[in-house]
Amino acid sequence: MRRRTLDFLFSAGGLALAGLLLVLGLVLTSNANFAETYVRDQLGQQRIAFPTSEELTDEEKASTCLVRYAGQDLLTGKQAECYANDYIGLHLESTADGQTYAELGEPQSALRAEVKAATAANDPGLPALEEELATVTSQRDSLFKGETLRGLLLTSFGFSVFGVKGGEAATVAYGAAALLALLAVAGFVHAFKTPADRTFAAPEGVSTSTGEKPLAA
C-alpha cells in the first residue's frame, strides 16, 4: 500500500473521531448548562437566603460554608448542600433530643392512647398528658417540614453534581478532539509531503503481499 494512501486513511479516521468527540462535548456542555440553569431557577423560586453574619449563632459560625455564604441567596447546588446539612441539619439535631420524625411516631401514638384513657377515666393528670402530647406533635411537625426541605435541597445538590460532572467530561472530550484534529492535520501534511510512489515499508522478513513471514527452506 502506498504510504500517502495510508496517511490519508489514518488522518481521515482521526478527523472523523475528532468530530464525534466534538459533538459529544457539545451535548455534555448543553446538559451541564441545563442542570445549572434548572437548579438555579428551582432554588431561586424558594426565595431562601442564608442568615447574615450577625444572625449566625456560635454553633452556626463553626460551619465554614455558613460563614462563607452568610447573607447570600440560595441559588447553587453547593449552597443547597450547605444549607441542608449545616443549617437545617443542625437545627433538627436540637429538636426532640436528636430524634427523627419516624422515631417520634411511637411516643406520639402512646401519648394519644394515654390521653384517651385519661379522658375516659377523668384522670386529674389529663392536662399534663395533653401538654406533653402537644409538645411531641409540634416537634414531629417541625421535623417533618425540616426533613422534607432538607431532602429536597440535597436532591437539588445531587442534580447539580451531574451537571458539574457533565461539564468536566465535556472538557475532556474537547481536549481529545483537539488533539486528534492536530494529529489528523499533521497526517495530511505528511501525506502531501510524501512522494506519491513511496510504498509502506514492511518489516524485514515479512512479505509485503501477504503480511506473513516466508517459511524457512
Salt bridges, closest charged atoms under 4 A:
ASP7 OD1 - ARG3 NE 3.38
ASP7 OD2 - HIS190 ND1 2.64
GLU60 OE2 - HIS91 NE2 2.78
GLU81 OE1 - LYS78 NZ 3.08
GLU168 OE1 - LYS165 NZ 3.97
